[in-house]
Amino acid sequence: MEEGIQGKYITADRLGLVLAALGNLKYFGATECSFLFLFLFLSLPSPASRALTMFLPVYVDMDSALTLPNLISLLFRGSPTLPSLLTHNTTEWHNLPKFRPLLALDLCGVNSRAFHKAVSDLVATFLSPHSAENREGGEQEVRFEGMRRLGLHFCKMPSGDLEAFLGGFSGLTHLDLGYTRLTGLGLKVIVEWPLVSLSLSRTKVEGWELTE
């Protein structure tokens, strides 16, 4: 934990150390800008700690630290049952079911190659139709039901990955898809959700007829 906080740069390994130590994490934010603060809001047992906000200075873009292992650490925390792929021959993820589920994730403007590859790998492994081949008999589809707010403004991941990624968040109430490569298929994914806030600013939704 100390190494993850005091290191000069937010690398994937250091971010992983921080995430592994924060079992009560409820909100996580990362943006495209350098010299920002990463806001990690903690909810700990004592009244004083409950109000604690930890500020981690980011001296380089956060994007490259959002690798597949760190996305797994963020998205699967609080899951009552982990996919078998995360439990076979490893203890790396054994604490995730004990963690508090993440409620809000801000990935606005995150566009590094490392992040796009991480999302693509996450989709291929857990969220795409073909990922069913990775599930053992009786395993349910992966869903991040605890998530309520997701910010993807100016995330330029391919539309196919975006649509499959969104498919894992059917419990969202707030969603920002401004400046994304959303298509009509992606919009159909979210129309049945309990959304109370949706931003599509400067998003040209291709292949969508409003009369459908």
Phi and psi in degrees as GROMACS dihedral restraints (atoms count N, CA, C in turn):
[ dihedral_restraints ]
;  ai    aj    ak    al  type     phi  dphi    fc
    3     4     5     6     1   -61.9    20    10
    4     5     6     7     1   -41.4    20    10
    6     7     8     9     1   -64.0    20    10
    7     8     9    10     1   -39.2    20    10
    9    10    11    12     1   -65.4    20    10
   10    11    12    13     1   -33.4    20    10
   12    13    14    15     1   -83.6    20    10
   13    14    15    16     1   -41.0    20    10
   15    16    17    18     1   -87.3    20    10
   16    17    18    19     1   -12.1    20    10
   18    19    20    21     1   -62.9    20    10
   19    20    21    22     1   148.9    20    10
   21    22    23    24     1   -68.2    20    10
   22    23    24    25     1   -35.6    20    10
   24    25    26    27     1  -117.2    20    10
   25    26    27    28     1   150.5    20    10
   27    28    29    30     1   -88.3    20    10
   28    29    30    31     1    92.6    20    10
   30    31    32    33     1   -91.7    20    10
   31    32    33    34     1   168.6    20    10
   33    34    35    36     1   -60.0    20    10
   34    35    36    37     1   -43.1    20    10
   36    37    38    39     1   -65.5    20    10
   37    38    39    40     1   -42.5    20    10
   39    40    41    42     1   -68.7    20    10
   40    41    42    43     1   -39.6    20    10
   42    43    44    45     1   -62.8    20    10
   43    44    45    46     1   -38.8    20    10
   45    46    47    48     1   -60.7    20    10
   46    47    48    49     1   -40.2    20    10
   48    49    50    51     1   -62.5    20    10
   49    50    51    52     1   -42.0    20    10
   51    52    53    54     1   -65.6    20    10
   52    53    54    55     1   -46.7    20    10
   54    55    56    57     1   -62.7    20    10
   55    56    57    58     1   -38.3    20    10
   57    58    59    60     1   -66.4    20    10
   58    59    60    61     1   -24.7    20    10
   60    61    62    63     1   -90.7    20    10
   61    62    63    64     1   -12.5    20    10
   63    64    65    66     1  -108.0    20    10
   64    65    66    67     1    78.9    20    10
   66    67    68    69     1   -71.9    20    10
   67    68    69    70     1   -18.1    20    10
   69    70    71    72     1  -100.9    20    10
   70    71    72    73     1    12.1    20    10
   72    73    74    75     1   -59.8    20    10
   73    74    75    76     1   131.4    20    10
   75    76    77    78     1  -116.4    20    10
   76    77    78    79     1   -28.1    20    10
   78    79    80    81     1  -133.4    20    10
   79    80    81    82     1   137.8    20    10
   81    82    83    84     1  -134.2    20    10
   82    83    84    85     1   133.3    20    10
   84    85    86    87     1  -130.8    20    10
   85    86    87    88     1   139.1    20    10
   87    88    89    90     1  -145.9    20    10
   88    89    90    91     1   135.5    20    10
   90    91    92    93     1  -126.9    20    10
   91    92    93    94     1  -179.8    20    10
   93    94    95    96     1   -79.7    20    10
   94    95    96    97     1   -11.7    20    10
   96    97    98    99     1   -91.4    20    10
   97    98    99   100     1   145.7    20    10
   99   100   101   102     1   -80.4    20    10
  100   101   102   103     1   164.7    20    10
  102   103   104   105     1    57.6    20    10
  103   104   105   106     1    32.8    20    10
  105   106   107   108     1   -99.3    20    10
  106   107   108   109     1   175.9    20    10
  108   109   110   111     1  -107.5    20    10
  109   110   111   112     1   136.4    20    10
  111   112   113   114     1   -89.0    20    10
  112   113   114   115     1   119.8    20    10
  114   115   116   117     1   -95.6    20    10
  115   116   117   118     1   114.3    20    10
  117   118   119   120     1  -112.9    20    10
  118   119   120   121     1   106.8    20    10
  120   121   122   123     1   -91.1    20    10
  121   122   123   124     1   124.5    20    10
  123   124   125   126     1  -106.4    20    10
  124   125   126   127     1   147.9    20    10
  126   127   128   129     1  -126.4    20    10
  127   128   129   130     1    97.9    20    10
  129   130   131   132     1  -110.7    20    10
  130   131   132   133     1   167.1    20    10
  132   133   134   135     1   -58.0    20    10
  133   134   135   136     1   -43.7    20    10
  135   136   137   138     1   -77.7    20    10
  136   137   138   139     1   150.1    20    10
  138   139   140   141     1   -57.1    20    10
  139   140   141   142     1   -38.5    20    10
  141   142   143   144     1   -67.1    20    10
  142   143   144   145     1   -43.0    20    10
  144   145   146   147     1   -69.3    20    10
  145   146   147   148     1   -27.4    20    10
  147   148   149   150     1   -60.7    20    10
  148   149   150   151     1   -31.5    20    10
  150   151   152   153     1   -93.0    20    10
  151   152   153   154     1     1.4    20    10
  153   154   155   156     1   -69.2    20    10
  154   155   156   157     1   134.5    20    10
  156   157   158   159     1  -121.9    20    10
  157   158   159   160     1   126.1    20    10
  159   160   161   162     1   -99.3    20    10
  160   161   162   163     1   129.4    20    10
  162   163   164   165     1  -107.8    20    10
  163   164   165   166     1   120.5    20    10
  165   166   167   168     1  -109.9    20    10
  166   167   168   169     1   114.0    20    10
  168   169   170   171     1   -67.4    20    10
  169   170   171   172     1   133.8    20    10
  171   172   173   174     1  -107.0    20    10
  172   173   174   175     1   113.2    20    10
  174   175   176   177     1   -95.5    20    10
  175   176   177   178     1   -12.5    20    10
  177   178   179   180     1  -134.9    20    10
  178   179   180   181     1   169.2    20    10
  180   181   182   183     1   -56.5    20    10
  181   182   183   184     1   137.8    20    10
  183   184   185   186     1   -69.7    20    10
  184   185   186   187     1   -23.2    20    10
  186   187   188   189     1   -46.3    20    10
  187   188   189   190     1   -50.2    20    10
  189   190   191   192     1   -68.8    20    10
  190   191   192   193     1   -15.0    20    10
  192   193   194   195     1   -84.4    20    10
  193   194   195   196     1   -11.7    20    10
  195   196   197   198     1   -88.6    20    10
  196   197   198   199     1    71.6    20    10
  198   199   200   201     1   -86.5    20    10
  199   200   201   202     1   174.2    20    10
  201   202   203   204     1   -57.3    20    10
  202   203   204   205     1   -46.8    20    10
  204   205   206   207     1   -57.8    20    10
  205   206   207   208     1   -36.9    20    10
  207   208   209   210     1   -75.6    20    10
  208   209   210   211     1   -32.7    20    10
  210   211   212   213     1   -64.3    20    10
  211   212   213   214     1   -40.7    20    10
  213   214   215   216     1   -61.1    20    10
  214   215   216   217     1   -43.7    20    10
  216   217   218   219     1   -62.5    20    10
  217   218   219   220     1   -31.9    20    10
  219   220   221   222     1   -80.2    20    10
  220   221   222   223     1   -45.5    20    10
  222   223   224   225     1   -84.6    20    10
  223   224   225   226     1   -29.4    20    10
  225   226   227   228     1   -96.0    20    10
  226   227   228   229     1     1.1    20    10
  228   229   230   231     1   -66.7    20    10
  229   230   231   232     1   135.8    20    10
  231   232   233   234     1    83.9    20    10
  232   233   234   235     1    -2.8    20    10
  234   235   236   237     1   -69.9    20    10
  235   236   237   238     1   125.6    20    10
  237   238   239   240     1   -62.8    20    10
  238   239   240   241     1   -31.2    20    10
  240   241   242   243     1  -135.1    20    10
  241   242   243   244     1   122.4    20    10
  243   244   245   246     1   -84.3    20    10
  244   245   246   247     1   148.0    20    10
  246   247   248   249     1   -57.4    20    10
  247   248   249   250     1   147.8    20    10
  249   250   251   252     1   -59.3    20    10
  250   251   252   253     1   -28.8    20    10
  252   253   254   255     1   -62.0    20    10
  253   254   255   256     1   -24.5    20    10
  255   256   257   258     1   -93.2    20    10
  256   257   258   259     1    -4.7    20    10
  258   259   260   261     1  -116.0    20    10
  259   260   261   262     1   -16.2    20    10
  261   262   263   264     1   -75.9    20    10
  262   263   264   265     1   124.5    20    10
  264   265   266   267     1    58.6    20    10
  265   266   267   268     1    26.6    20    10
  267   268   269   270     1  -155.4    20    10
  268   269   270   271     1   149.5    20    10
  270   271   272   273     1  -113.1    20    10
  271   272   273   274     1     9.8    20    10
  273   274   275   276     1   -58.6    20    10
  274   275   276   277     1   -34.5    20    10
  276   277   278   279     1  -108.1    20    10
  277   278   279   280     1    11.8    20    10
  279   280   281   282     1   -66.4    20    10
  280   281   282   283     1   -20.2    20    10
  282   283   284   285     1   -87.1    20    10
  283   284   285   286     1   -13.1    20    10
  285   286   287   288     1   -57.1    20    10
  286   287   288   289     1   -41.7    20    10
  288   289   290   291     1   -63.3    20    10
  289   290   291   292     1   -21.3    20    10
  291   292   293   294     1   -83.1    20    10
  292   293   294   295     1   -15.7    20    10
  294   295   296   297     1   -78.8    20    10
  295   296   297   298     1   159.7    20    10
  297   298   299   300     1   -73.8    20    10
  298   299   300   301     1   136.6    20    10
  300   301   302   303     1   -62.7    20    10
  301   302   303   304     1   143.9    20    10
  303   304   305   306     1   -73.9    20    10
  304   305   306   307     1   133.8    20    10
  306   307   308   309     1   -97.4    20    10
  307   308   309   310     1   -30.9    20    10
  309   310   311   312     1  -143.2    20    10
  310   311   312   313     1   138.1    20    10
  312   313   314   315     1  -135.0    20    10
  313   314   315   316     1   120.0    20    10
  315   316   317   318     1  -109.0    20    10
  316   317   318   319     1   109.0    20    10
  318   319   320   321     1  -117.2    20    10
  319   320   321   322     1    23.4    20    10
  321   322   323   324     1   -57.4    20    10
  322   323   324   325     1   126.1    20    10
  324   325   326   327     1    77.4    20    10
  325   326   327   328     1     5.8    20    10
  327   328   329   330     1   -79.8    20    10
  328   329   330   331     1   115.9    20    10
  330   331   332   333     1  -141.7    20    10
  331   332   333   334     1    21.8    20    10
  333   334   335   336     1   -71.7    20    10
  334   335   336   337     1   160.4    20    10
  336   337   338   339     1   -60.3    20    10
  337   338   339   340     1   -38.7    20    10
  339   340   341   342     1   -62.3    20    10
  340   341   342   343     1   -42.5    20    10
  342   343   344   345     1   -67.8    20    10
  343   344   345   346     1   -45.8    20    10
  345   346   347   348     1   -60.8    20    10
  346   347   348   349     1   -39.8    20    10
  348   349   350   351     1   -66.4    20    10
  349   350   351   352     1   -38.9    20    10
  351   352   353   354     1   -61.9    20    10
  352   353   354   355     1   -43.7    20    10
  354   355   356   357     1   -65.6    20    10
  355   356   357   358     1   -43.3    20    10
  357   358   359   360     1   -60.4    20    10
  358   359   360   361     1   -42.9    20    10
  360   361   362   363     1   -68.0    20    10
  361   362   363   364     1   -39.0    20    10
  363   364   365   366     1   -62.0    20    10
  364   365   366   367     1   -44.1    20    10
  366   367   368   369     1   -63.0    20    10
  367   368   369   370     1   -48.2    20    10
  369   370   371   372     1   -63.3    20    10
  370   371   372   373     1   -34.3    20    10
  372   373   374   375     1   -85.4    20    10
  373   374   375   376     1   -36.1    20    10
  375   376   377   378     1  -124.1    20    10
  376   377   378   379     1   -22.9    20    10
  378   379   380   381     1  -119.2    20    10
  379   380   381   382     1   -20.3    20    10
  381   382   383   384     1   -78.2    20    10
  382   383   384   385     1   161.2    20    10
  384   385   386   387     1   -54.7    20    10
  385   386   387   388     1   -34.3    20    10
  387   388   389   390     1   -73.3    20    10
  388   389   390   391     1   -15.8    20    10
  390   391   392   393     1   -68.6    20    10
  391   392   393   394     1   -13.3    20    10
  393   394   395   396     1   -59.2    20    10
  394   395   396   397     1   -25.8    20    10
  396   397   398   399     1   -66.2    20    10
  397   398   399   400     1   -21.3    20    10
  399   400   401   402     1   -88.6    20    10
  400   401   402   403     1    -7.0    20    10
  402   403   404   405     1   -95.2    20    10
  403   404   405   406     1   139.7    20    10
  405   406   407   408     1   -77.8    20    10
  406   407   408   409     1   164.8    20    10
  408   409   410   411     1   -55.5    20    10
  409   410   411   412     1   129.2    20    10
  411   412   413   414     1    92.2    20    10
  412   413   414   415     1   -13.9    20    10
  414   415   416   417     1   -71.5    20    10
  415   416   417   418     1   135.7    20    10
  417   418   419   420     1   -84.1    20    10
  418   419   420   421     1   165.0    20    10
  420   421   422   423     1   -63.2    20    10
  421   422   423   424     1   149.0    20    10
  423   424   425   426     1   -74.8    20    10
  424   425   426   427     1   126.7    20    10
  426   427   428   429     1  -139.5    20    10
  427   428   429   430     1   138.2    20    10
  429   430   431   432     1  -101.0    20    10
  430   431   432   433     1    70.6    20    10
  432   433   434   435     1   -66.7    20    10
  433   434   435   436     1   -23.9    20    10
  435   436   437   438     1   -76.1    20    10
  436   437   438   439     1   -18.1    20    10
  438   439   440   441     1   -71.8    20    10
  439   440   441   442     1   132.3    20    10
  441   442   443   444     1  -114.0    20    10
  442   443   444   445     1   -29.8    20    10
  444   445   446   447     1  -129.7    20    10
  445   446   447   448     1   132.1    20    10
  447   448   449   450     1  -137.6    20    10
  448   449   450   451     1   123.7    20    10
  450   451   452   453     1  -110.1    20    10
  451   452   453   454     1   118.2    20    10
  453   454   455   456     1  -125.5    20    10
  454   455   456   457     1    21.1    20    10
  456   457   458   459     1   -55.4    20    10
  457   458   459   460     1   128.6    20    10
  459   460   461   462     1    63.1    20    10
  460   461   462   463     1    24.3    20    10
  462   463   464   465     1   -85.3    20    10
  463   464   465   466     1   115.4    20    10
  465   466   467   468     1   -99.5    20    10
  466   467   468   469     1    36.5    20    10
  468   469   470   471     1   -67.7    20    10
  469   470   471   472     1   155.1    20    10
  471   472   473   474     1   -56.5    20    10
  472   473   474   475     1   147.3    20    10
  474   475   476   477     1   -59.1    20    10
  475   476   477   478     1   -36.5    20    10
  477   478   479   480     1   -63.7    20    10
  478   479   480   481     1   -42.8    20    10
  480   481   482   483     1   -67.3    20    10
  481   482   483   484     1   -38.8    20    10
  483   484   485   486     1   -61.3    20    10
  484   485   486   487     1   -46.3    20    10
  486   487   488   489     1   -63.9    20    10
  487   488   489   490     1   -43.4    20    10
  489   490   491   492     1   -68.0    20    10
  490   491   492   493     1   -38.7    20    10
  492   493   494   495     1   -61.7    20    10
  493   494   495   496     1   -46.3    20    10
  495   496   497   498     1   -61.0    20    10
  496   497   498   499     1   -30.7    20    10
  498   499   500   501     1   -60.3    20    10
  499   500   501   502     1   -17.2    20    10
  501   502   503   504     1   -87.9    20    10
  502   503   504   505     1     0.0    20    10
  504   505   506   507     1  -123.0    20    10
  505   506   507   508     1    51.9    20    10
  507   508   509   510     1   -72.4    20    10
  508   509   510   511     1    -4.1    20    10
  510   511   512   513     1  -100.2    20    10
  511   512   513   514     1    10.3    20    10
  513   514   515   516     1   -66.2    20    10
  514   515   516   517     1   142.9    20    10
  516   517   518   519     1  -110.0    20    10
  517   518   519   520     1   -23.0    20    10
  519   520   521   522     1  -132.6    20    10
  520   521   522   523     1   127.8    20    10
  522   523   524   525     1  -143.6    20    10
  523   524   525   526     1   128.7    20    10
  525   526   527   528     1  -113.8    20    10
  526   527   528   529     1   112.2    20    10
  528   529   530   531     1  -118.5    20    10
  529   530   531   532     1    23.4    20    10
  531   532   533   534     1   -62.2    20    10
  532   533   534   535     1   140.6    20    10
  534   535   536   537     1    60.5    20    10
  535   536   537   538     1    33.3    20    10
  537   538   539   540     1  -110.6    20    10
  538   539   540   541     1   175.1    20    10
  540   541   542   543     1   -97.3    20    10
  541   542   543   544     1    49.3    20    10
  543   544   545   546     1   -71.1    20    10
  544   545   546   547     1   140.6    20    10
  546   547   548   549     1  -116.3    20    10
  547   548   549   550     1   174.5    20    10
  549   550   551   552     1   -57.9    20    10
  550   551   552   553     1   -36.6    20    10
  552   553   554   555     1   -62.4    20    10
  553   554   555   556     1   -41.9    20    10
  555   556   557   558     1   -64.9    20    10
  556   557   558   559     1   -37.5    20    10
  558   559   560   561     1   -65.9    20    10
  559   560   561   562     1   -36.3    20    10
  561   562   563   564     1   -65.9    20    10
  562   563   564   565     1   -27.1    20    10
  564   565   566   567     1   -63.1    20    10
  565   566   567   568     1   -35.6    20    10
  567   568   569   570     1   -99.8    20    10
  568   569   570   571     1    -7.1    20    10
  570   571   572   573     1   -67.5    20    10
  571   572   573   574     1   -21.2    20    10
  573   574   575   576     1   -94.5    20    10
  574   575   576   577     1     3.0    20    10
  576   577   578   579     1   -80.3    20    10
  577   578   579   580     1   161.9    20    10
  579   580   581   582     1   -82.3    20    10
  580   581   582   583     1    43.1    20    10
  582   583   584   585     1   -68.2    20    10
  583   584   585   586     1   136.4    20    10
  585   586   587   588     1  -113.4    20    10
  586   587   588   589     1   -11.7    20    10
  588   589   590   591     1  -145.2    20    10
  589   590   591   592     1   124.9    20    10
  591   592   593   594     1  -138.8    20    10
  592   593   594   595     1   124.9    20    10
  594   595   596   597     1  -109.9    20    10
  595   596   597   598     1   124.9    20    10
  597   598   599   600     1  -122.4    20    10
  598   599   600   601     1    28.9    20    10
  600   601   602   603     1   -58.3    20    10
  601   602   603   604     1   131.1    20    10
  603   604   605   606     1    56.3    20    10
  604   605   606   607     1    28.8    20    10
  606   607   608   609     1  -108.4    20    10
  607   608   609   610     1   120.1    20    10
  609   610   611   612     1   -92.3    20    10
  610   611   612   613     1   102.4    20    10
  612   613   614   615     1   -78.2    20    10
  613   614   615   616     1   109.6    20    10
  615   616   617   618     1   -86.9    20    10
  616   617   618   619     1   144.7    20    10
  618   619   620   621     1    72.4    20    10
  619   620   621   622     1    29.5    20    10
  621   622   623   624     1  -127.4    20    10
  622   623   624   625     1   125.4    20    10
  624   625   626   627     1  -105.3    20    10
  625   626   627   628     1   125.1    20    10
  627   628   629   630     1   -66.9    20    10
  628   629   630   631     1   -15.2    20    10
  630   631   632   633     1   -84.0    20    10
  631   632   633   634     1   -10.7    20    10
